[in-house]
Amino acid sequence: MADEPVPSERIRLVVLFGGQSAEHDVSCVTASHVLAAADPQKYAVQPVGITREGQWVFAEDAAKALAEGPKALPASLATTGPDVDALPTVAPAGDETVVVLPLLHGPMGEDGTVQGMLELAGVPYVGAGVLGSAVAMDKAMAKQVTGAAGIPQPRYRAWREADLSDRALHAAIDDLGLPLFVKPANMGSSIGISKAKTFDELEQGVALALSYDEWVVVEEAVSPAREIEVAVLGNLEPQASVPGEIVPGAEFYDYADKYEDGAEALIPADLDEAETAEVQALALRAYRALRAEGMARVDFFYEKGGRGFLLNEINTIPGFTPISMYPKLWEASGLPYDRLIDELVRLALERNGRRRRRTDR
């Protein structure tokens, strides 16, 4: 990573967490650990929560706990406190430098909505911009873009709810075979995902996915395959971490497996030098194709002896919990948690400055 430090003055770091998606709880856990790791000599941390109903609040309890020291922070933050009256509340005051760190997983936070609001306010923020966030969040659209870029991926079908029919589902089985994985197009943390081994299970899985989003993606089951993940960091010159491998504790890497410590993470993954270089290069290609900036975790299936590495998905706001792969992969690559936060802030400021040079006329 670049050695260029964050600005010498103390930065007001607005940690934005919670949100209206089904990943609200994951976001609250992630935020607690980021608050605990942020260097108080560099950052005046301001936790701002978004309730499940969409209300923005100053997270007073989190701020008070943080003032007592990182050990006083709860394992999960609560989105309670006085209302944030308007967006300018988090905008710069005088010469103060403000950076927003969105830790909002899923729709209404990771999908370009909050990013667009911050762009309009001219506030630097961590992570991908509006286009990169929106495209990466929508699995169906992301697959179209990465497929057009020539990045190998599993075979799939995607439909809007209005276009679904028994005939379409039977055609998917005929083309892709069984079992199939069924996913809501716009969701993360494996929420709403199911594995269908029969037509009836496929119907049930589609109904579950549609309870989260109006678009559904059905993918072939890549088996046997290993699950390889790469963390990417950067703007114009992104870098890839050492790869890691997820060994699911369940039939597949579901929500409980991710957040209840059921899966095993192998870092670095048991890959030879050529395999490591190949998956890192593919991760960077996907990152660039989807216009990601700042950070992303890029997930692959590895069909050794078959089609090789197949892109599964890209996450532009990956988890930062103690068992999350993104910070663990960077730590294994020589960038510890606190310095990772510094680098993300630096990248946010660099991109904001670059964009403002084209708009401040």
C-alpha positions as CSV (number, residue, x, y, z in Angstrom):
1,M,0.0,0.0,0.0
2,A,1.0,3.6,-0.5
3,D,2.9,5.2,2.4
4,E,1.2,8.5,2.0
5,P,-0.5,9.3,5.3
6,V,-4.0,10.6,6.0
7,P,-4.0,14.4,6.6
8,S,-2.1,15.6,9.7
9,E,-5.2,17.3,11.2
10,R,-7.6,15.1,13.1
11,I,-10.4,13.9,10.8
12,R,-14.0,13.7,11.8
13,L,-14.9,10.1,10.8
14,V,-18.6,9.6,10.5
15,V,-19.3,5.8,10.9
16,L,-22.7,5.2,9.2
17,F,-24.3,1.9,10.2
18,G,-27.6,0.0,10.6
19,G,-29.9,0.6,7.6
20,Q,-33.2,-0.6,6.3
21,S,-32.0,-3.9,4.8
22,A,-32.2,-7.4,6.2
23,E,-28.5,-7.0,6.9
24,H,-29.1,-4.4,9.6
25,D,-27.8,-6.5,12.5
26,V,-24.6,-7.4,10.6
27,S,-23.9,-3.7,10.0
28,C,-24.4,-2.9,13.7
29,V,-21.8,-5.6,14.7
30,T,-19.4,-4.4,12.0
31,A,-19.6,-0.8,13.2
32,S,-18.7,-1.7,16.8
33,H,-15.4,-3.2,15.7
34,V,-14.5,-0.3,13.4
35,L,-15.2,2.2,16.2
36,A,-13.0,0.2,18.5
37,A,-10.1,0.1,16.0
38,A,-10.1,3.7,14.8
39,D,-7.1,5.6,16.2
40,P,-8.5,8.4,18.5
41,Q,-5.3,10.4,17.8
42,K,-6.3,10.6,14.1
43,Y,-10.1,10.5,14.2
44,A,-12.9,12.2,16.0
45,V,-15.4,9.3,15.5
46,Q,-19.0,10.2,15.1
47,P,-21.3,7.2,15.0
48,V,-24.5,7.8,13.0
49,G,-27.2,5.0,12.9
50,I,-30.0,4.5,10.4
51,T,-32.9,2.6,12.0
52,R,-34.8,-0.1,10.2
53,E,-37.5,2.5,9.4
54,G,-35.0,4.8,7.7
55,Q,-34.6,7.4,10.5
56,W,-31.1,8.8,10.9
57,V,-29.9,9.2,14.5
58,F,-26.8,10.2,16.5
59,A,-25.9,7.0,18.2
60,E,-25.5,8.5,21.7
61,D,-24.9,5.2,23.5
62,A,-22.2,4.2,21.1
63,A,-20.5,7.6,21.4
64,K,-20.6,7.5,25.2
65,A,-19.2,4.0,25.3
66,L,-16.4,5.0,22.9
67,A,-15.5,7.9,25.1
68,E,-14.8,5.4,27.9
69,G,-12.5,3.4,25.7
70,P,-12.8,0.6,23.1
71,K,-13.4,-2.1,25.7
72,A,-16.6,-0.3,26.7
73,L,-18.2,-0.7,23.3
74,P,-20.9,-3.4,23.0
75,A,-20.6,-6.2,20.5
76,S,-23.3,-4.7,18.5
77,L,-24.3,-1.0,18.3
78,A,-27.9,0.2,18.6
79,T,-29.5,2.7,16.2
80,T,-31.0,4.9,19.0
81,G,-30.5,8.5,19.8
82,P,-31.7,12.0,18.7
83,D,-32.5,12.6,15.1
84,V,-30.0,13.8,12.6
85,D,-32.0,16.8,11.3
86,A,-30.4,17.1,7.9
87,L,-27.4,15.9,5.8
88,P,-25.4,19.2,6.4
89,T,-25.0,18.0,10.0
90,V,-22.3,15.7,8.8
91,A,-20.8,18.1,6.3
92,P,-17.5,19.9,6.9
93,A,-17.4,22.8,9.4
94,G,-14.8,25.4,8.5
95,D,-11.5,23.8,7.8
96,E,-12.5,20.5,9.3
97,T,-12.0,17.3,7.2
98,V,-14.9,15.0,7.3
99,V,-15.0,11.5,5.8
100,V,-18.0,9.2,5.9
101,L,-17.4,5.4,6.4
102,P,-20.6,3.7,5.2
103,L,-21.0,0.3,6.8
104,L,-24.4,-0.3,5.4
105,H,-24.7,-3.8,3.9
106,G,-27.3,-4.6,1.3
107,P,-30.0,-2.4,-0.3
108,M,-30.5,1.2,0.8
109,G,-26.9,1.6,1.7
110,E,-24.5,-0.6,-0.4
111,D,-26.4,-0.1,-3.6
112,G,-25.5,3.5,-4.6
113,T,-28.4,5.2,-2.8
114,V,-26.4,6.6,0.1
115,Q,-23.4,7.1,-2.1
116,G,-25.4,9.4,-4.4
117,M,-26.6,11.5,-1.4
118,L,-23.0,11.9,-0.2
119,E,-21.9,12.9,-3.7
120,L,-24.5,15.6,-3.8
121,A,-23.3,16.9,-0.5
122,G,-19.7,16.9,-1.6
123,V,-18.6,14.7,1.4
124,P,-15.8,12.2,0.9
125,Y,-16.8,8.7,1.7
126,V,-15.1,5.3,1.8
127,G,-15.9,2.7,-0.9
128,A,-17.2,2.5,-4.4
129,G,-19.1,5.3,-6.1
130,V,-22.7,5.4,-7.2
131,L,-22.3,3.3,-10.4
132,G,-19.9,0.7,-9.0
133,S,-22.0,0.3,-5.8
134,A,-25.3,-0.1,-7.8
135,V,-24.0,-2.5,-10.4
136,A,-22.1,-4.7,-7.9
137,M,-25.1,-4.9,-5.6
138,D,-27.4,-6.3,-8.3
139,K,-26.1,-9.8,-8.9
140,A,-28.0,-10.1,-12.2
141,M,-26.5,-6.9,-13.6
142,A,-23.1,-7.6,-12.2
143,K,-23.1,-10.9,-14.0
144,Q,-24.0,-9.2,-17.3
145,V,-21.1,-6.8,-16.9
146,T,-18.5,-9.3,-15.9
147,G,-19.6,-11.7,-18.5
148,A,-19.2,-9.0,-21.2
149,A,-15.7,-8.4,-19.8
150,G,-14.9,-12.1,-20.4
151,I,-14.5,-13.0,-16.8
152,P,-15.5,-16.7,-16.3
153,Q,-18.5,-17.4,-14.0
154,P,-21.1,-20.1,-13.3
155,R,-24.0,-20.5,-15.7
156,Y,-27.1,-18.7,-14.5
157,R,-30.6,-17.3,-15.2
158,A,-32.1,-14.1,-13.9
159,W,-35.8,-13.0,-13.9
160,R,-37.9,-10.2,-12.7
161,E,-40.9,-11.4,-10.7
162,A,-43.4,-10.5,-13.4
163,D,-41.5,-12.6,-16.0
164,L,-41.4,-15.8,-13.9
165,S,-43.4,-18.9,-14.8
166,D,-43.3,-22.7,-14.3
167,R,-42.1,-22.9,-17.9
168,A,-39.1,-20.6,-17.2
169,L,-38.2,-22.7,-14.1
170,H,-38.4,-26.0,-15.9
171,A,-36.2,-24.5,-18.7
172,A,-33.7,-23.5,-16.1
173,I,-33.5,-27.0,-14.8
174,D,-33.2,-28.5,-18.3
175,D,-30.4,-26.1,-19.1
176,L,-28.5,-25.8,-15.8
177,G,-29.4,-29.1,-14.1
178,L,-30.0,-29.8,-10.4
179,P,-29.2,-28.8,-7.8
180,L,-29.5,-25.1,-8.3
181,F,-28.8,-22.1,-6.0
182,V,-31.5,-19.5,-5.8
183,K,-30.6,-15.9,-4.7
184,P,-32.3,-12.5,-4.4
185,A,-30.4,-10.3,-6.9
186,N,-30.0,-7.5,-4.4
187,M,-29.0,-8.9,-1.0
188,G,-25.8,-10.0,0.8
189,S,-24.6,-12.0,3.8
190,S,-26.2,-15.1,2.1
191,I,-29.7,-13.8,3.2
192,G,-32.5,-15.3,1.2
193,I,-30.3,-17.9,-0.5
194,S,-31.4,-21.6,-0.8
195,K,-30.3,-24.8,-2.5
196,A,-32.9,-26.5,-4.7
197,K,-32.7,-30.2,-5.4
198,T,-36.2,-30.6,-6.9
199,F,-38.6,-28.5,-8.8
200,D,-40.7,-28.0,-5.7
201,E,-37.7,-26.7,-3.8
202,L,-36.8,-24.4,-6.7
203,E,-40.3,-22.9,-6.5
204,Q,-39.9,-22.5,-2.7
205,G,-36.5,-21.0,-3.1
206,V,-37.7,-18.5,-5.7
207,A,-40.6,-17.5,-3.3
208,L,-38.0,-16.9,-0.5
209,A,-35.7,-14.8,-2.8
210,L,-38.7,-12.7,-4.0
211,S,-39.5,-11.9,-0.4
212,Y,-36.3,-9.8,-0.4
213,D,-36.1,-8.5,-4.0
214,E,-38.2,-8.4,-7.2
215,W,-35.3,-9.9,-9.2
216,V,-34.1,-13.5,-8.6
217,V,-31.0,-15.2,-9.8
218,V,-30.7,-19.0,-10.3
219,E,-27.2,-20.5,-10.7
220,E,-25.8,-23.9,-11.4
221,A,-24.2,-25.7,-8.5
222,V,-20.5,-25.7,-9.1
223,S,-19.4,-29.0,-7.5
224,P,-16.9,-30.1,-6.5
225,A,-15.4,-26.6,-6.0
226,R,-13.4,-24.7,-3.5
227,E,-14.5,-21.2,-2.3
228,I,-11.7,-18.7,-2.8
229,E,-11.9,-15.1,-1.7
230,V,-9.6,-12.1,-2.5
231,A,-9.6,-8.7,-0.9
232,V,-9.0,-5.7,-3.2
233,L,-8.0,-2.2,-2.0
234,G,-7.4,0.9,-4.1
235,N,-8.7,3.5,-6.6
236,L,-6.7,3.9,-9.8
237,E,-4.1,1.3,-8.9
238,P,-5.9,-1.4,-6.9
239,Q,-4.0,-4.2,-5.2
240,A,-5.1,-7.7,-4.4
241,S,-4.5,-9.5,-1.1
242,V,-3.3,-13.0,-0.6
243,P,-6.2,-15.3,-1.4
244,G,-8.2,-17.1,1.4
245,E,-10.4,-20.2,1.3
246,I,-13.7,-20.7,3.0
247,V,-14.5,-24.3,4.1
248,P,-18.2,-24.3,4.8
249,G,-19.4,-26.0,8.0
250,A,-22.9,-26.5,6.5
251,E,-24.0,-27.8,3.1
252,F,-23.2,-24.4,1.7
253,Y,-21.8,-21.1,3.0
254,D,-25.1,-19.7,4.5
255,Y,-25.8,-16.8,6.9
256,A,-25.3,-19.0,10.0
257,D,-22.1,-20.3,8.7
258,K,-20.8,-16.8,8.1
259,Y,-21.7,-15.2,11.4
260,E,-21.9,-18.0,13.9
261,D,-18.4,-19.2,13.3
262,G,-19.4,-22.4,11.6
263,A,-17.2,-22.1,8.5
264,E,-13.4,-22.4,8.6
265,A,-11.2,-19.8,7.0
266,L,-7.8,-20.8,5.6
267,I,-5.5,-17.9,5.1
268,P,-3.6,-18.0,2.8
269,A,-5.4,-20.5,0.6
270,D,-3.6,-23.6,-0.4
271,L,-2.8,-22.5,-3.9
272,D,0.4,-22.7,-5.8
273,E,2.1,-19.5,-7.1
274,A,0.5,-19.7,-10.6
275,E,-3.0,-20.2,-9.1
276,T,-2.5,-17.4,-6.7
277,A,-1.4,-15.0,-9.4
278,E,-4.3,-16.1,-11.6
279,V,-7.1,-15.5,-9.0
280,Q,-5.6,-12.2,-8.0
281,A,-5.5,-11.0,-11.6
282,L,-9.1,-12.1,-12.0
283,A,-10.1,-10.3,-8.9
284,L,-8.6,-7.1,-10.2
285,R,-10.3,-7.5,-13.6
286,A,-13.7,-7.9,-11.9
287,Y,-13.0,-4.9,-9.6
288,R,-12.2,-2.7,-12.6
289,A,-15.0,-4.0,-14.8
290,L,-17.6,-3.2,-12.1
291,R,-16.1,0.3,-11.4
292,A,-15.3,-0.5,-7.8
293,E,-13.1,1.9,-5.8
294,G,-11.8,1.9,-2.3
295,M,-12.4,-1.6,-1.3
296,A,-14.2,-4.9,-2.3
297,R,-14.0,-8.6,-1.6
298,V,-14.2,-10.7,-4.7
299,D,-15.4,-14.3,-4.3
300,F,-14.7,-17.2,-6.6
301,F,-15.4,-20.9,-7.0
302,Y,-12.4,-23.0,-8.0
303,E,-13.1,-25.9,-10.2
304,K,-9.6,-27.5,-10.3
305,G,-9.1,-29.7,-13.3
306,G,-12.3,-28.2,-14.9
307,R,-13.1,-24.6,-15.7
308,G,-10.7,-23.2,-13.1
309,F,-11.7,-20.0,-11.2
310,L,-15.3,-18.9,-11.7
311,L,-16.4,-15.5,-10.3
312,N,-19.2,-15.8,-7.8
313,E,-19.7,-12.2,-6.7
314,I,-18.1,-8.9,-5.5
315,N,-19.0,-7.2,-2.3
316,T,-18.2,-3.4,-2.2
317,I,-18.9,-3.1,1.5
318,P,-17.5,-6.3,2.9
319,G,-17.9,-7.2,6.6
320,F,-15.4,-5.9,9.2
321,T,-16.4,-8.2,12.1
322,P,-13.6,-10.1,13.9
323,I,-14.3,-13.2,11.7
324,S,-14.8,-11.3,8.4
325,M,-12.5,-12.3,5.6
326,Y,-11.7,-8.8,4.2
327,P,-9.7,-7.5,7.2
328,K,-8.2,-10.9,7.9
329,L,-7.0,-11.2,4.3
330,W,-5.3,-7.8,4.5
331,E,-3.8,-8.6,7.9
332,A,-2.3,-11.7,6.3
333,S,-1.0,-9.5,3.5
334,G,0.8,-7.2,6.0
335,L,-1.8,-4.5,6.5
336,P,-3.3,-4.6,10.0
337,Y,-6.8,-3.5,10.9
338,D,-6.0,0.0,12.1
339,R,-3.8,0.8,9.1
340,L,-6.5,-0.6,6.8
341,I,-8.9,2.0,8.1
342,D,-6.2,4.7,7.5
343,E,-5.8,3.5,3.9
344,L,-9.5,3.5,3.3
345,V,-9.8,7.1,4.6
346,R,-6.8,8.2,2.4
347,L,-8.4,6.6,-0.6
348,A,-11.7,8.3,0.1
349,L,-10.0,11.7,0.3
350,E,-7.9,11.0,-2.9
351,R,-11.0,10.1,-4.9
352,N,-13.0,13.0,-3.6
353,G,-10.2,15.4,-4.5
354,R,-9.9,13.9,-8.0
355,R,-13.7,14.2,-8.7
356,R,-13.9,17.7,-7.4
357,R,-11.2,18.9,-9.7
358,R,-13.6,18.1,-12.5
359,T,-16.7,19.7,-10.9
360,D,-15.3,22.8,-9.1
361,R,-15.3,25.3,-12.0
